[in-house]
Amino acid sequence: MEIETKVISIETIKPSSPTLKSQQKHQLSFLDQLAPRVFSPIIYFYSSNPSIPNSRKSNHLKKSLSEVLSLFYPLAGHLVDNLYVDCNDGGAPFVEAEADCDLLQVITNPDPKKLNKFIPYKSDESQDFCMAVQATYFRCGGLAVGLQISHEIADALSMVMFASTWSAVTRNGGVGGMPIPKFEAAAYFPPRDVSGFIPSRGTMKEELVTKVFTFPGSKLSVLREKYAAVGSQRRPTRVEALSAFIWNRFISATGAKAEPNKIYDVRHAVNLRTRVDPPLSVYHFGNIYGLSTAKPAAVDEGAELLQKVQEAMKAVYDGYVAQLKEGEDEHMQSMNEIMAQADKAELVSFTFTGLCGFPLYEADFGWGKPVWVGSPGFPYNNLALFTDTKSGGGIEALIHLRKQDMDKFEADMELQILINKD
């Protein structure tokens, strides 16, 4: 069914207190400068709570957003030339809308493409502000809170940290006792001249198909044991095992073969906060992540791929962060080489990122925890975004593929067995 939403109001929410003069220029870090030029979207869906009318929810969200923006002051500013954020207290757009359907019609077998109705802007839409929100009210009394933050200033963990703080401020009625975010990434990863880097490369102009696949925890446990038994260096994590499986089924379904002019790689986004010495806290805000890159052969089975993935993960510990921190150019050169290979169709790559282990389902604004957390995805091909299922143990994979590849991947029998709940 088609879903329609009607915008009923648009306003700009400004911080409740002015930003200090000493904080009015938030310097982007080197990793911020290399981040994708997209608006990262996440949507929290809430069941009806008749004891709190929509008008009160609206007032609570706006008031608390104003208060939390005084803590996360760069989010109320404007980006300037991939260099810094002008923390001018300009504010964040806050859109309110009404949906012509009930909540269950959206979150039952969700279609990521339709979730774009619950965020204010397209993910690849060029904007110079840093954050936007949309609150959408359903006929049944349910509510969707769609949050978008520029990837230029925040990674997934920073985004979830903001949402968790905002919901806690709404629930508790103020910012008192809230952890203070640390905007210090540029001190660890100093900005550089990245004029030769083209961040928009890799985005897809042709239509992609994005679908949600749910892998039950029981099936993931079996998969982990299977890979551990056939020679993995150690028992793989859920994310390692599932990413190896998805890559294997993608290669099998699309009929990829080992070709001398083809380069294959599997990338995982890796949180660098725990890899800095001394480690950074979860409250360090920014793009503080790196990519581990394994280079399997097209014919590698799960165990061979897992070994290469685990070695690549270990390499992120062994000198990777120091190299970034010291300002060597190898990282940017490597990224440019990868993009050039992709442009020439020499590269067959798959990227895995996600929010597993993050407190997505703890975002309670005062009317209960979310019944589902979803995303419409990104304009990138061969990308999988992992999140925990609400019940825990399982993983929801938001997978982006070209249509012809998705048709083959979705029909794969081994995939169907793994997503079948029995």
Helices and strands as residue ranges (DSSP letters): E 5-13, G 21-23, E 25-27, H 30-34, E 39-46, H 54-71, G 73-76, E 78-80, E 84-86, E 92-99, H 103-107, G 112-118, E 131-137, E 143-150, H 156-172, H 185-188, E 208-215, H 217-229, H 238-254, E 263-271, G 273-275, E 289-294, H 302-315, I 316-320, H 321-326, H 330-343, E 347-354, G 360-362, E 372-374, E 383-388, E 395-402, H 403-410, H 413-419
